[in-house]
């Protein structure tokens, strides 16, 4: 799903707390948005590819814009809450 779809789903109460994790390549961060929806849970670009954020603060900023107040960040075995 793209960020606009995420915003609409958030307003409808269909999303749970998002999880930001290191991208498989190790270069950047991806966002998973689980909840009561049938869309791809990964935040995507407008062209439908997984959105990879180069900086962690950029990923957090997008999620705050969507409306989330709490975000889980996962890097290997460590879990951080913001």
N, C-alpha and C positions, 0 to 999 in steps of 0.2 A: 504494500500500500504506500501511497505517497503521503506527504505531510498534510495536505489538505484533507484527504480521506481520514487520516489519523485525528485531525482536529474535530471533524464531524462525529466520528465514533467516540471520541473522548467526551464531547458535549452530550452525547446520547447515553453515556455511562457504560459503554460496551468494551472499554479497555481496562486492563489491569495495569499495575505498575510496570513501566518499561525496564528492559535490561540492556545495558550497553556493554559490549564485550569486544575484546581484541579481534580484529579480522584474522581469518585463517592464515593469510600471508604474513601477518605480523606488522603490516604497514597500514595503520589506521584502525578505526572503530566502526562497528555495525550496531544497529538498534533492532531489538526484537520487541514487538508489541502484541502480547497475547491478550486474549479476551473472548468475548461473545461475538465473534464475527467469522466469516468464511473467507476472508481475504488472506493473502500471504502475510504472515506475521512480521516479516522483515520490512524495515523502512526502505523504500525504493526510490530511484530516480524517476523522472517523468517518462523515461523510455522503458521502465520495468526492470531495470537492473538493480541489484542490491546496492544501496547507497553506502559508500565507505567514506567516513569522515577522517580527514587527515589529523585533525586535532580533537581531543576529548571535549574541550570547551565548546566547540562548534556543535557537537552532537547534543550536549546538555542544553545549549541555547535553543536548538530546534525543539527539543522536548518541553522546555519551559514555555516556548511560544505556543505549542499545542495546548498547554494548560496543566501539565503535570506539576505536582509539587514535590514529589519524591521519586528518585531515580536510583536504580541499582546498577552499580558498575562492577564488572567482573574482569579481572586480569589473572589468568592462570588459576591458581587456587585461592586467591585473595578476594574477598568481597568487601566493597566499600559502599556506603550509603551517603547520598547527598540530599 
